[in-house]
């Protein structure tokens, strides 16, 4: 007897709630009491790395105007040395607004962490519910694995993941015309771009999917539909950003300048720092050389662009072979290219990739290997920070970091190609009540 979709969804949501609670308790170990005059936990700097309870949420209570309850971007800028001032934060505008909302009424970093967790948690639950609706029991990979404990409240990533997964869910509602689904998904991806940039990656594959007529038996080319997807995504991004650009242009622009100028340093967890940098300065020289920074600034965007082009080309090859453009697999492959070659590979980026491992039929061995490599970096990087400060021995943390950095890098290369060839993981037949579609049992091609 097959388990009902409602049962699977309930289990996924409840498990997600429990794991996020553990995630909050883990981060709360770093928070209060006692506090200094600015509301900073006095012991935060002493335990954040060695106890692996660090979060950007608690860290950024000071230094971005959050503790002063300054509305983001309107009054801010960036100094000649690259330091942000006023209410400018280093994230897109909607993430800045979420940070401001999370701080309303808070007087300490502990209160800010708690309120932010309460603000972010519903997005994690929505993600769990949608993944269960689209992928069945595989959704427990989101709800019951270590990344949710390690990263749910490390940064402000749960909303952008929820929006991206919702865009994927919209594409499965086959009772809607394809162009309508594409436009609605484009709005969601545009909103996601204004939270964290990565959902914008999926717009080009979505355009190709709408252009080629999707997976319907009577599919035909739809150039106006593809253009509508592009225009809608661009208009959404412009409409959200325009008020901030008008009210505080310097503060708004400063967030982009900060990211553009960011270096692939010891906090980046990237192949550049751990692979290229030793060839240009060695592990013991913590200051990056100008030559290294310049080379990374050239290589990183170039290789990201080339990986995007390769993924889109391979997606077209599969379309010509199977008749359906694999928009989700192509977008997931592009995400792998971004994560691999970007200057910064923050641990919480795993939350971006996890839904792709669920929604597409990636072999479970690869999934387990990636989670193990991620666990190594998720713990090892903070222990390494503590070791560089002389608080712990260096050997084990450095080993964990290398396993995490290079394990993830190799697996991202493998996943790049796997995503482009595997079918989706959609276990339920379409019904009038749910509107969700099951993968055809004969071809396994529709995405």
C-alpha positions as CSV (number, residue, x, y, z in Angstrom):
1,X,0.0,0.0,0.0
2,X,1.5,3.3,-1.1
3,X,1.9,6.0,1.5
4,X,-0.2,9.1,0.8
5,X,1.4,12.3,-0.3
6,X,-0.1,14.0,2.8
7,X,1.6,11.6,5.1
8,X,5.0,12.1,3.4
9,X,4.5,15.9,3.5
10,X,3.6,15.9,7.2
11,X,6.6,13.7,8.1
12,X,9.0,15.9,6.1
13,X,7.7,19.1,7.6
14,X,7.8,17.8,11.2
15,X,11.3,16.4,10.7
16,X,12.4,19.7,9.3
17,X,11.0,21.6,12.3
18,X,12.9,19.3,14.7
19,X,16.1,19.7,12.8
20,X,15.8,23.4,12.6
21,X,15.2,23.5,16.3
22,X,18.5,21.6,16.8
23,X,20.1,24.1,14.4
24,X,18.9,27.0,16.5
25,X,20.1,25.4,19.7
26,X,23.5,24.9,18.1
27,X,23.9,28.5,17.2
28,X,22.4,29.7,20.4
29,X,25.3,28.2,22.3
30,X,27.2,31.2,21.1
31,X,24.7,33.8,22.3
32,X,24.3,35.4,25.7
33,X,24.4,36.1,28.5
34,X,26.3,38.4,29.4
35,X,26.4,41.3,26.9
36,X,28.4,44.4,26.4
37,X,27.0,47.9,25.9
38,X,26.2,47.2,22.2
39,X,24.3,44.0,23.0
40,X,27.2,41.7,21.9
41,X,27.6,38.4,23.8
42,X,30.9,38.8,25.7
43,X,32.1,35.2,25.1
44,X,31.2,35.2,21.4
45,X,34.7,35.8,20.0
46,X,36.1,33.1,22.4
47,X,33.8,30.3,21.5
48,X,32.3,30.9,18.0
49,X,34.9,28.9,16.1
50,X,36.2,26.3,18.6
51,X,32.6,25.3,19.6
52,X,31.4,25.5,16.0
53,X,28.4,27.7,16.9
54,X,29.3,30.7,14.7
55,X,26.6,32.3,12.6
56,X,26.7,35.3,10.3
57,X,23.4,36.4,11.9
58,X,25.0,36.9,15.3
59,X,28.2,38.2,13.8
60,X,26.5,41.0,11.8
61,X,24.5,42.3,14.8
62,X,27.4,44.8,15.0
63,X,28.9,46.6,12.0
64,X,26.0,46.9,9.6
65,X,23.7,49.2,11.5
66,X,21.5,46.3,12.5
67,X,21.8,46.9,16.3
68,X,21.0,50.6,15.6
69,X,17.9,49.5,13.6
70,X,19.0,51.5,10.5
71,X,16.9,50.7,7.5
72,X,19.2,49.0,4.9
73,X,20.9,50.7,2.1
74,X,19.2,54.1,2.3
75,X,21.9,55.6,4.5
76,X,25.2,53.8,3.7
77,X,28.2,53.4,1.4
78,X,31.6,51.9,1.1
79,X,35.0,53.4,2.1
80,X,38.1,53.4,-0.1
81,X,39.4,50.5,1.9
82,X,36.3,48.4,1.2
83,X,34.5,48.7,4.5
84,X,30.7,49.1,4.4
85,X,29.1,52.0,6.3
86,X,25.7,53.0,7.5
87,X,22.9,50.6,6.8
88,X,24.5,48.9,3.8
89,X,24.9,45.1,4.0
90,X,26.7,42.8,1.6
91,X,23.6,41.0,0.3
92,X,20.8,41.9,-2.1
93,X,18.1,44.2,-1.0
94,X,15.5,41.7,0.1
95,X,18.0,39.9,2.4
96,X,18.8,43.3,3.8
97,X,15.2,43.9,4.6
98,X,14.9,40.5,6.3
99,X,17.9,41.4,8.4
100,X,16.2,44.7,9.4
101,X,12.9,42.9,10.2
102,X,14.7,40.3,12.3
103,X,16.2,43.1,14.5
104,X,13.0,44.9,15.2
105,X,12.7,45.2,19.0
106,X,15.9,43.3,19.6
107,X,18.5,44.8,22.0
108,X,21.1,42.0,22.0
109,X,22.6,39.6,19.5
110,X,20.9,36.7,21.2
111,X,17.5,38.3,20.7
112,X,18.4,39.1,17.1
113,X,19.4,35.4,16.5
114,X,16.2,34.1,18.0
115,X,13.9,36.6,16.1
116,X,15.8,35.9,12.9
117,X,15.4,32.1,13.4
118,X,11.7,32.5,13.9
119,X,11.5,34.7,10.7
120,X,13.5,32.2,8.6
121,X,12.1,28.9,9.9
122,X,8.8,29.0,7.9
123,X,10.7,29.2,4.7
124,X,12.5,26.0,5.7
125,X,9.1,24.3,6.4
126,X,7.7,25.5,3.0
127,X,10.7,24.0,1.3
128,X,10.2,20.7,3.1
129,X,6.5,20.6,2.1
130,X,7.2,21.4,-1.6
131,X,10.0,18.9,-1.9
132,X,7.8,16.2,-0.4
133,X,5.0,17.1,-2.8
134,X,7.4,16.9,-5.8
135,X,9.8,14.1,-4.7
136,X,8.2,12.0,-2.0
137,X,10.3,10.4,0.7
138,X,13.5,11.8,-0.9
139,X,12.5,15.1,0.7
140,X,13.8,13.7,4.0
141,X,17.2,14.4,2.5
142,X,16.4,18.1,3.2
143,X,14.6,17.5,6.5
144,X,16.9,15.0,8.2
145,X,20.5,15.6,7.1
146,X,23.2,17.7,8.8
147,X,23.1,20.7,6.5
148,X,19.9,21.9,8.0
149,X,21.4,21.8,11.5
150,X,24.7,23.4,10.4
151,X,23.4,26.1,8.1
152,X,19.7,26.8,8.6
153,X,20.6,29.8,10.8
154,X,24.2,30.4,9.7
155,X,23.0,33.0,7.2
156,X,19.8,34.2,5.5
157,X,19.5,31.4,2.9
158,X,16.3,29.6,3.7
159,X,14.1,32.2,2.0
160,X,16.0,32.1,-1.3
161,X,15.9,28.3,-1.3
162,X,12.1,28.3,-0.6
163,X,11.5,30.8,-3.5
164,X,13.7,28.7,-5.9
165,X,11.9,25.5,-5.0
166,X,8.5,27.2,-5.4
167,X,9.5,28.2,-8.9
168,X,10.3,24.6,-9.7
169,X,7.0,23.5,-8.2
170,X,5.1,26.0,-10.4
171,X,6.5,24.3,-13.5
172,X,5.0,21.0,-12.4
173,X,1.4,22.3,-12.3
174,X,0.4,21.1,-15.7
175,X,-3.2,22.4,-15.6
176,X,-1.7,25.8,-16.2
177,X,-0.5,26.8,-19.7
178,X,3.3,26.6,-20.0
179,X,3.8,30.3,-20.7
180,X,1.8,31.1,-17.5
181,X,3.9,28.7,-15.5
182,X,7.1,30.2,-17.0
183,X,6.1,33.7,-16.2
184,X,5.1,32.9,-12.6
185,X,8.4,31.0,-12.1
186,X,10.3,34.0,-13.6
187,X,8.7,36.3,-11.0
188,X,9.8,33.9,-8.3
189,X,13.3,33.6,-9.6
190,X,13.5,37.4,-9.9
191,X,12.5,37.7,-6.2
192,X,15.1,35.0,-5.4
193,X,17.7,37.1,-7.2
194,X,16.9,39.9,-4.9
195,X,17.5,37.7,-1.9
196,X,20.7,35.9,-3.0
197,X,21.9,36.1,-6.6
198,X,21.9,32.4,-7.5
199,X,18.2,31.9,-8.6
200,X,19.0,34.1,-11.6
201,X,21.1,31.2,-12.9
202,X,17.8,29.3,-13.7
203,X,16.3,32.0,-15.9
204,X,18.2,31.0,-19.0
205,X,17.3,27.3,-18.8
206,X,13.7,28.3,-18.1
207,X,13.6,30.4,-21.2
208,X,14.9,27.5,-23.2
209,X,12.2,25.2,-21.7
210,X,9.4,27.6,-22.6
211,X,10.9,28.3,-26.0
212,X,10.9,24.6,-26.8
213,X,7.3,24.0,-25.6
214,X,8.1,22.1,-22.4
215,X,7.0,18.5,-22.1
216,X,3.5,18.6,-23.6
217,X,2.8,16.1,-26.4
218,X,1.8,18.9,-28.8
219,X,4.7,21.1,-27.9
220,X,5.9,23.8,-30.3
221,X,8.3,26.7,-30.3
222,X,7.2,29.7,-28.3
223,X,9.5,32.7,-28.9
224,X,7.1,35.2,-27.3
225,X,6.8,33.0,-24.2
226,X,10.6,32.8,-23.8
227,X,10.9,36.6,-24.2
228,X,8.1,37.0,-21.6
229,X,10.1,34.9,-19.1
230,X,13.2,37.0,-19.6
231,X,11.3,40.3,-19.5
232,X,9.3,39.3,-16.4
233,X,12.5,38.2,-14.5
234,X,14.3,41.4,-15.4
235,X,11.2,43.6,-14.6
236,X,10.8,41.9,-11.2
237,X,14.5,42.5,-10.3
238,X,14.2,46.1,-11.5
239,X,11.0,46.8,-9.6
240,X,12.4,45.5,-6.3
241,X,15.8,47.3,-6.6
242,X,14.6,50.6,-8.0
243,X,13.2,52.1,-4.8
244,X,16.5,51.4,-3.0
245,X,18.6,52.8,-5.8
246,X,16.5,56.0,-5.8
247,X,16.4,56.5,-2.1
248,X,20.0,55.6,-1.4
249,X,22.0,55.0,-4.5
250,X,25.4,55.0,-2.8
251,X,24.3,52.5,-0.2
252,X,22.6,50.3,-2.8
253,X,25.6,50.3,-5.1
254,X,28.0,49.7,-2.2
255,X,26.7,46.1,-1.7
256,X,27.6,45.2,-5.3
257,X,31.0,46.9,-5.0
258,X,31.7,44.9,-1.8
259,X,31.1,41.6,-3.5
260,X,33.0,42.6,-6.6
261,X,36.0,43.5,-4.4
262,X,35.9,40.5,-2.1
263,X,39.0,38.4,-2.1
264,X,39.3,34.6,-2.2
265,X,40.9,34.6,1.3
266,X,41.0,32.1,4.1
267,X,37.3,32.6,4.8
268,X,36.3,31.7,1.2
269,X,36.6,27.9,1.4
270,X,37.4,28.0,-2.3
271,X,39.6,26.1,-4.7
272,X,41.4,29.3,-5.4
273,X,42.6,29.8,-1.8
274,X,43.5,26.2,-1.2
275,X,44.7,25.4,-4.7
276,X,46.0,28.4,-6.6
277,X,47.2,30.4,-3.6
278,X,49.8,27.9,-2.3
279,X,51.4,28.2,-5.8
280,X,51.6,32.0,-5.4
281,X,52.5,32.5,-1.7
282,X,52.1,29.4,0.4
283,X,49.7,28.5,3.3
284,X,51.5,30.4,6.0
285,X,51.2,33.9,4.3
286,X,47.8,35.0,5.3
287,X,47.8,38.2,3.2
288,X,46.9,37.6,-0.4
289,X,49.3,39.0,-3.0
290,X,48.0,41.5,-5.6
291,X,49.0,39.1,-8.3
292,X,46.9,36.3,-6.8
293,X,43.9,38.6,-6.4
294,X,44.2,39.9,-9.9
295,X,44.4,36.4,-11.4
296,X,41.4,35.1,-9.4
297,X,39.4,38.2,-10.5
298,X,40.0,37.2,-14.1
299,X,39.8,33.4,-13.9
300,X,36.7,33.1,-11.7
301,X,34.1,34.9,-13.8
302,X,35.6,33.5,-17.0
303,X,35.3,29.9,-15.9
304,X,31.9,30.5,-14.4
305,X,30.7,31.9,-17.8
306,X,32.3,28.9,-19.7
307,X,30.6,26.4,-17.3
308,X,27.3,28.1,-18.0
309,X,27.8,28.0,-21.7
310,X,28.8,24.3,-21.5
311,X,25.7,23.4,-19.4
312,X,23.4,25.2,-21.8
313,X,24.9,23.5,-24.8
314,X,24.7,20.1,-23.2
315,X,21.1,20.9,-22.3
316,X,20.4,21.6,-26.0
317,X,22.0,18.3,-27.0
318,X,19.7,16.4,-24.6
319,X,16.8,18.3,-26.0
320,X,17.6,17.3,-29.6
321,X,18.0,13.7,-28.3
322,X,15.0,13.4,-26.1
323,X,12.6,16.1,-27.3
324,X,12.4,17.9,-23.9
325,X,14.7,20.6,-22.7
326,X,16.1,19.7,-19.2
327,X,15.7,23.1,-17.6
328,X,16.1,22.0,-14.0
329,X,19.1,19.8,-14.7
330,X,20.7,22.5,-16.8
331,X,20.2,25.0,-14.1
332,X,21.5,22.6,-11.4
333,X,24.6,22.0,-13.6
334,X,25.1,25.8,-13.9
335,X,24.8,26.1,-10.1
336,X,27.6,23.5,-9.8
337,X,29.8,25.6,-12.1
338,X,29.1,28.7,-10.0
339,X,29.8,27.0,-6.7
340,X,33.0,25.5,-8.0
341,X,34.6,28.6,-9.6
342,X,33.2,31.5,-7.6
343,X,35.7,33.3,-5.4
344,X,33.7,32.3,-2.3
345,X,32.2,28.9,-1.5
346,X,30.4,29.5,1.8
347,X,29.4,26.3,3.7
348,X,25.7,27.3,3.6
349,X,25.7,27.1,-0.2
350,X,24.9,23.4,0.3
351,X,21.4,24.5,1.1
352,X,21.2,25.8,-2.5
353,X,22.3,22.5,-4.0
354,X,20.3,20.1,-1.7
355,X,16.9,20.6,-3.4
356,X,18.6,19.7,-6.8
357,X,19.9,16.5,-5.3
358,X,16.3,15.7,-4.2
359,X,14.4,16.8,-7.3
360,X,16.7,15.0,-9.7
361,X,17.5,11.3,-9.6
362,X,21.1,11.6,-8.5
363,X,22.6,8.3,-7.4
364,X,22.4,8.0,-3.6
365,X,26.1,7.2,-3.4
366,X,27.0,10.6,-4.9
367,X,24.5,12.3,-2.5
368,X,26.1,10.6,0.5
369,X,29.6,11.5,-0.6
370,X,28.7,15.1,-1.0
371,X,27.1,15.2,2.4
372,X,30.2,13.7,4.0
373,X,32.5,16.2,2.2
374,X,30.2,19.0,3.3
375,X,30.2,17.8,6.9
376,X,34.0,17.9,6.8
377,X,34.1,21.6,5.7
378,X,31.1,22.6,7.8
379,X,32.9,21.6,11.0
380,X,36.5,21.7,9.8
381,X,36.6,25.3,8.6
382,X,35.6,26.7,12.0
383,X,38.0,24.4,13.9
384,X,40.7,25.6,11.4
385,X,39.9,29.2,12.2
386,X,40.3,28.4,15.9
387,X,43.6,26.6,15.2
388,X,45.0,29.6,13.3
389,X,44.3,31.6,16.5
390,X,46.2,29.1,18.5
391,X,43.2,27.7,20.4
392,X,43.5,24.1,19.0
393,X,45.8,21.8,17.2
394,X,46.1,22.4,13.5
395,X,46.4,18.9,12.0
396,X,42.9,17.5,12.2
397,X,41.1,20.8,11.2
398,X,43.4,21.2,8.2
399,X,42.7,17.6,7.1
400,X,39.0,18.2,7.4
401,X,39.2,21.4,5.4
402,X,41.1,19.7,2.6
403,X,38.6,16.8,2.5
404,X,35.8,19.3,2.4
405,X,37.3,21.7,-0.2
406,X,38.6,19.0,-2.6
407,X,35.8,16.5,-2.0
408,X,33.2,19.1,-2.9
409,X,35.2,20.3,-5.9
410,X,35.5,16.8,-7.4
411,X,31.9,16.0,-6.7
412,X,30.6,19.3,-8.2
413,X,32.4,18.4,-11.4
414,X,30.7,14.9,-11.4
415,X,27.3,16.4,-10.5
416,X,27.6,18.9,-13.3
417,X,27.3,16.1,-15.8
418,X,25.0,13.9,-13.8
419,X,22.4,16.6,-13.4
420,X,22.3,17.0,-17.2
421,X,21.4,13.3,-17.8
422,X,19.2,12.2,-14.9
423,X,15.4,12.4,-14.9
424,X,13.3,14.2,-12.2
425,X,12.2,12.5,-9.0
426,X,8.4,13.0,-9.1
427,X,6.5,10.1,-7.6
428,X,2.9,11.0,-7.8
429,X,0.5,11.0,-10.7
430,X,-1.2,14.2,-11.6
431,X,-4.6,14.6,-10.0
432,X,-7.4,17.1,-10.2
433,X,-6.9,17.9,-6.5
434,X,-3.2,18.4,-6.4
435,X,-2.2,19.5,-9.9
436,X,1.2,17.9,-9.5
437,X,2.6,15.6,-12.2
438,X,4.3,12.3,-12.0
439,X,7.3,11.5,-14.2
440,X,6.1,9.3,-17.1
441,X,7.0,5.7,-16.5
442,X,7.8,5.1,-20.1
443,X,10.3,7.8,-21.0
444,X,11.5,9.5,-17.8
445,X,12.3,12.6,-19.9
446,X,10.1,15.4,-18.8
447,X,11.5,18.1,-16.6
